[in-house]
Amino acid sequence: ATFTLALVESDGKYAYTDCTDVDASATIARFRRWLLDDYDDPPTCYLTSGGVGAEYSLQWMFYEDFRFQFLRGTQNDSQPAFISVDPQNNILIGPKPNAAYTMGGQFQRSNQQLDVADGTDIPEMPADFHDVIKWKIVLKYAVDESNQMCLNKWNIFGKPLLNDLEINQLPDIEMDGPMV
């Protein structure tokens, strides 16, 4: 999922509750981990007053290197260039912003908890695959009760549906550019 974060002048540490989930248009509610070290899709940043036309990528640093570089001694505020995550899952920006910046990146949501009491929750997976949940329950029952008939039904009806869901969720295969 995608998030945005308003960087405040002279502040270089942000919790996930400071970020906005772009899909939900609200503060991140279900957080598992940051996905900020992706070389192909790095987090981006721009001066808020300048707009997205001046957007640039932030470079990932491992926490130990970031701590050595930016969390020791006195640092001058400047344009953010590096990003890291501390052991408490806070986003660290270095150097600390010298003005208001807007940052964007990716994060992984935690599992969705469905409310079984009233049955009104709708799974976030595509509607075509809601039956996968039913078939996973059949599989669990078949294994728990050693029920061969239910296991056969899972193999015939449930497993192909689960395979289709996995294929549906994979990214498209793309050709790389020229090597030379």
N, C-alpha and C positions, 0 to 999 in steps of 0.2 A: 504494500500500500504506500501511497505517497503522502508526505507531510510537508508543511511549511512552518517556519519559525522566524519570528521577528527578533533579530539580534539587537540588544540594547547597548548603547555606548558604555564602554568600560566594564562590561560583564562578559565573561568568557565561559560560563558554566550554565547548562540548561538541562532540566529534567524533561521526561517525555510528557509530563502534564503541561509544559509550556508550549507544546507543539499542537498544530491543528491538523487533523486527519482530513486531507483534501476530499476524499470520497464522501465522508460523513458531514463535512463542513462544521466540525465541532472538535473540541479538545480530544486527543487520543484517549480512548476508554479501554481498549483491549490491546495491550502492548506485550510483545514477547522479546524482540531484540532489534537493534539497529542494523541496517544493511548499508553501511557507509563506506565500506572498503572495496566496492565494486569498481574495477578499473574501467570497464566499459560504460558504466552509468554512475559516475561520481556525483556526490552532492554538489549543488550549485549555490552561488551567492551573488547578490547584486546590491548596490547602494540604493536604498528604498527611494530616495528623492530622485535618483537618476533613471529608475525604471529598468525593466528586464532587458533593454537593449544592451546594457553593459554587463550582462550576466557572465560569470566565469566559474570554473570548477575549483572546488577545494581539494587539496591534496591530503590523502589519508596518512596518518602517522600512528604507529603503535604507541600504546599508552606510556610505556617506559621511555621511549624516545621523546614523546611529547612532554612528559614531566620534566625530563632533563633540559629540554629546550625552552619551555614556556612557564613552568611552574616553580622556577628557582629564581631568586633575586627579583630585582625590579625590572619590569617590562614596559616599554612605551606602547600606548594604544596605537593601532594602525589598521590598515585594510586587512581583514581576515584572509588567511591563505591556507591554513592547515586545520584539520579536524581530527578528533580522536574521541574515544569513549573511555571513561574511567571505570573502575571496578563496580561502582554503584549504578552503572548504565546511564550516567549523565553525559550529554554531549559537551565536549570541550572544544573551544574555538581559539586558535592562536594565529597571530597575536589578538589580544582583546580588541573588539571593534572601536574605532575612533568616531563613529557616527552610527545612525540607524541603518542596518542592513536587513535584507530578507534572504533567508536560506531555505533551500528545499532539498529533499532527499527521500530515501526509501526506508521503510521499517516493516517488520513482520508482526502481524497481529497474533494475539493469543487465540486459543481455541474458542469457538463460539459455544456458549452454554445455552442449550435449548430448554425452555420451561415445559416440562412434561405435565405439569398439573392442569393447566388450562389448554394446552395444545395450540396456542395461537402464534408461537414463534415460527418464523419461516427461515429455513437454513439459507446461508449466503451462497451456497453452491448453485449452479444453474438449475432451474426448475426441471429440466429434462432428466436430471440425475437424482431427484429426491428419493426415488425408489432404492437407491444404493443404501440408504440408511436402513430401510426395511430389510433388505437382503443381508446386511451385516448383522442384524439382530438374528435372522434365521441361521446364519453361520455360527454365531455365538451359542445359540440354543443347540444346534447340531453337535457342536464340539462338547458342550457341557453335559449333554444327555446321551452322548454316543449314538445319535440318531442318524443312521446311514441314509434314510430316505430324504431328510432335510438337507444333508450334506450333498446329495446328488442334485437336489433342486438348486442349491447354491451354485454348484458347478455349471449347471445348465443355464440358469437365469441371472444369478447375481454376479458371478465372476466376469462375464462379458460386459455387463453394465459398468462394473468398477473399472475394467480396462478401458472402456470408452471414455469414462470420466477422466482417467489419468491422461489419456491421449489429448482430450479436450483442453486440459490445463497446461500442457507443455507448450513452450514457446515454439514458434515456427522456425524451421531450419533455414539458415541463411548462408549464402556463399560469402566467403571472405574476399577482400580486395586482392589485387595483384601482390605477389611476393617481392617483386623488384620495382 
